[in-house]
């Protein structure tokens, strides 16, 4: 692939050069766990792509845990000492993974949906979340934090979160159905008004703010939530975007390795 001009992320993030191309990492998260968000330069999903992605976080495909993403709120839990030998080959329905098994890699695939990586440095736990508009409506990021609290003994104030490249608030156009779904799901009027904006006849959804707000509702400190600020739709030469490329779009991954 030809050399790309990489857009500048929020200062809490930095581009790194991998054998396969450019990856994005969050500086605060990097202090606690190996992780990355891939770019369009890595062909996913593919066996070779997963091998290269795993190597970039110091692991192998046999340690990469994934789910069959269904745009819901189900969290897959992989407890320390209880991870099946064939876990990497299983694809249970779900949109988030939580684990306290040291060295395990949690991964989600996206192409406009929001990838969220979280680490609990005190308890040695991590999470990876796939949050499209349906998952966000279903509070998947908030439920993931609740799972970490209940199953890993996490204190939400200890968690550090990184929100990777996805459809941005300036260009994620939606119809009336998502806004109605958010209201029907019990999200308050003030929240819906913050997350949805209308410019003339165009309705847009801010998934970054919606997930940030839900993480704060779950107890994360605002200063521990970091948004890279890069839209997949605005930078289709760098990121895979279903909105731009449709069925021809590839996928990007967010991966985080559970701290040892």
Protein Blocks (a to p, Z undefined) as FASTA:
>chain_A
ZZdddddddfkbccdddfkbccdddfklmmmogcddddfklccddfklmmmmmmmnopaf
klpccdddehiabdcdddehiacfklmmpccedjbdcdfbehiacddddehiacdddddf
knopacdddddfklmmnommmmmmmmmmmmnopafklpccdddddddfklmccdfklmmm
mmmnopafklmmmmpccehjaccddfklmmmmmmmmnopafklpccehiafklmmmlpcc
fklnmmmlccddddddddZZ
